[in-house]
Amino acid sequence: MTGPGARGAELEALEVDLLLEGVARKWGFDLRSRSRPQLLRRLRHHLREERLDSFSALQARVLHDAEALDALLRTLSCTPPALFAEAAFFRDFRTRVVPVLRTWPSVRVWHAGCGTGEDTYSLAILLQEEGLWGKCRLYASDASEGLLADARTGVLPLPTQEDAQRYLETGGKGDLSDYYTRDGNWALLQPRLRDGIFFTQHNLATDGSFNEFHVIVCRDTLLTFNRALHDHIHGRLFESLARFGFLCLGRKESLARTPHAGAYEMLEDRGRIFRRVA
């Protein structure tokens, strides 16, 4: 006999299925291949934030309101909350990747799944400080045009003292405030940073490779996909990465059991930086 708790879970699962189906058919964003436990956690959080009683209510709102869709995609985004949010990664990037990039005549960098751009702008600041900005072309992509629109503005919440301290921990060579102008509680990033980044809409799940890159940054994005799509996207990243190029993943991500794991070597074990060697 099925109890009330089990029936509630079954109903919730059905509502989530219908929500995801609706989003895919109405807006073309296919979230059905996301890792289910993580997706459910974020959807429940979004439901509370929106003060809605059910996923059916959320579905009704999202199907009729593009802004409601954007709000949902923001919740599901893996954008870090601030500049230099993971100091260890950027410190390792400075010490392990930058010396190699200096030896190359030009460098193409792709930040896949950039969200609202906090990590993208952190990377741009780092490349500028290391004297690489002039020969770098930085591409940043996301499936959500709403998130990209925010990223393009170059306007972020005003960095805190903790943000400034993390920047110094990465080996920052100045003061974080050198890179923005304060406007109330917001930071307007330098135009030379913003204008040097090519933001473009790209869906990792469905779109193909669009260039060959020397560095691909794709951090904490692949965790949200199920195994089949996860492996598919790893194949796409492998196709897009030049031999001896660098792949940067999130702290909880790994190349283990991915289709091209044998083609990479790990450069360190904290920031998850790998180099393609085959």
N, C-alpha and C positions, 0 to 999 in steps of 0.2 A: 504494500500500500504506500502511495506517495504522500509524504507529509506536507504541511503548509510551507516549511522552509524550502523543501525541494521544489514544490510548485512555484514558489517565488523566484527561485534561481532559474527555473526553466522559462518563466515568463520574462525575466530580465534578459536571458540569452536570446530569446526570440525578438524582443524589442531592439536589442543591440544589432542583431542580424538585419532587421528591417531598416534601422538607422543607417548602417553601413551600405546596404544595398541602395537606399535612397540617395545618399551622398554620391555614390559611384555613378548612378544613372542620371541624376540631375546635374551634378557639377563636374563629373569626370575624375574625381579624386578617389582612387580605389584604396581604401584603408583595410580591406578585408583580409589582406595577407599579413597584417601587423601581428606581432606576438600578442596572443589573446590576454594573458594575465596582466601584462604591462598596459595594454590598451584599456582594459576594464578599469584598472586603477585610475588612469588619467580621465577616462570618461566619467567615472563616479565623482571625481574631484570637480570636473567641469559642471556636472549636474548641480552640485552643491553651490558652486560659484554663481550659477545662473538662477539659483533658487527655483528649480523645477522639480516636479515630483516624480517624473518618469522619463525614460528614454523615448517613449512615444511623444511626449510633449517637446522634447528636444528635437526629435525628427521633424515635427510640424514646424517648429521655428526655423530650423536650418534649411528646409526645403523651400521656404518662402522668403528668406532674408539672407542676402549675400554677406551682410555684416555678421550675422550669426554664424555663418560658415567660417568666416575668417577667425572669429573668436574661438571656434572649435579647433581649427587648425593650429592656432597659437598654443592652445592647451596641449595639443599632441606634439608640438614642436619640441626639439631637444636643445633649443638655444640656451647657452649658458647665461646666467643672470647678470654678468658684469664683464668688463674688460679683464683680460688675463685671469679668468676664473680658475684655471688650473695652472698654477705657477710652474709645477714640475715639467709639464709638457713644453711650455715655452722656453724654459731654461735648457732643457735637453735639445730643443730645436736649435737654439743659439749655438750650443757647444758641439753638436754632432752633425747637424745638417748645413748650417750656414758656411762653415769652412769649405765644404764641397761645392756649394753653390757659387762661391767666390771664384772658383776655377773655371766656371762655364761662361761662355760669352753672352748667353741670354737664358732666361728662366721663365717657364710658364707654370703657374701655380693654379690649382683648381680646389676651391673649398666647396665641397659637395654637401648640401644640406645646411646652408649657412644661416637659416632662420632670420632673425632680425639683425644679424651682423656683428655681434659682440666679438666673437672669435676672429672674424674676418678683419675687423679694424685692429684688433690686437696684433694679428699677423702683419698687417700693413705697417703698423708702428715699428715692430721689430725689424722688418725688412728695410725700412727707412733708416733706422739707427745703425744697421749693419752695412750701410752703403750699397744695398742691393736694389733699392727701389727703382733706380734709373734703368736697370736692365731686366726688371721683372714685369710680367704681365699677370695680374691677379684676377682670376675669374671666380665669381661666387654665385652659386646656384641654389635654388630651392624649388620645390613643387608648388608652393603657395605664392601667388602674386601679391597677396596681402602682406605677407611677411617680407617679401622683397621690397615692396613699396616703403615699408618702415626702414629697412636696411639702407635703401638709397638716400634717405634724407640725411644720414650721418648724424642724427640726433639721438642721444642715449640718455638714460637717467644719469644725473650728476654722480661721478665716481666718488666713493667714500674714502676715508683714510685707509681702510682695509684694502680697497682696490689699489690704492697708490703703493701700499706696502708690498702687495703681491707683485706688482709691476717691478719693483726694485729687486724682489727675490728672483725674478727671471733674468736678472742681469741688466735691467733697464739703465740707460746711460744718461738720463736726464730726470725730469720731473714729469709725471703723467699729465699734469695740468698744462704742460707745454703743447699738448696736442689737441687742446680744445679751448673754446671760449665759453664761459659760463653764461647761461641765460636762465636766471631763476634756479629751478631745480633740475635743469637740463644742461647737457654738454653738447655744444655744436662742434663736431670734429673738424679739423683743418680741411679746407677744400682740396688741398693737394692729396690728402689721403682718400677722400671720397671720390674725387675725379679720376683717380688712378685705378679704381676697381670697376671691372665690368660685371655688373649684376645681370643675371639672365635666368629665366624660368626653365627648369629642367627637372623632370620626374625620374628619379633613379630607377623606379620600378618599371617604367615603360619606355623611356627615351634612350636612344643609343649614345655611343661615344661621340663627342663633337670636336675632339682635338687630341693631340698627344701632349702629355704634361710631364714635367720633371718632378713635381711635388703634387700629391693629392692629399688633401686633408678631409677626412670623413669621420668625424668623431661623435660617438654616442648616437649615431643615426641608425646604424645597422641593427642595433639591439631591438628596434621596434618591429622588425620584420620576422616572419616565420622562416624556418630553415631553408625551404626551397627558394624563396625570394632572396634571402640572405646570400645564398650561394650564387644565385643569378647575378646579383649586384656586384659581388666580389669578382665575378668574371668580367663584368663591365669595367670595373676599376682597373683590373689587370690589363685589359685591352687598351686602356687610356693612359697607362703609365709607361714612360720610356724605360728602357733597360738601364739599370743603375739609378733609377729615380726612387723617390721616397714616398712611402704610404704611411700616413699618420692616422691612427685609430684612437678610440676612447680608452679610458683607463680600464674599463671592464670588458673590453673587446679583445678578440684574439683572432689569429689566422688559423688556429688549430682546426683541422677537419674541413677547411675550405678547399675548393678545387685546385687552387694554385699555391697552396702553403709551401710546397717545396721550392718555389721560385723566389722565395724571400729569405732574408736573414734579419734577425732582430738586432737592432742597434743598442737597445737598452731595455730594461724591464719595468720602467715606471710610466713613461709617457706614451708607450706603445708606438714607437717609430720603427718602421721596417724598410729595408732596401731591396728593391728587385734586383736579383743577381742572375736571372736566367730568362 
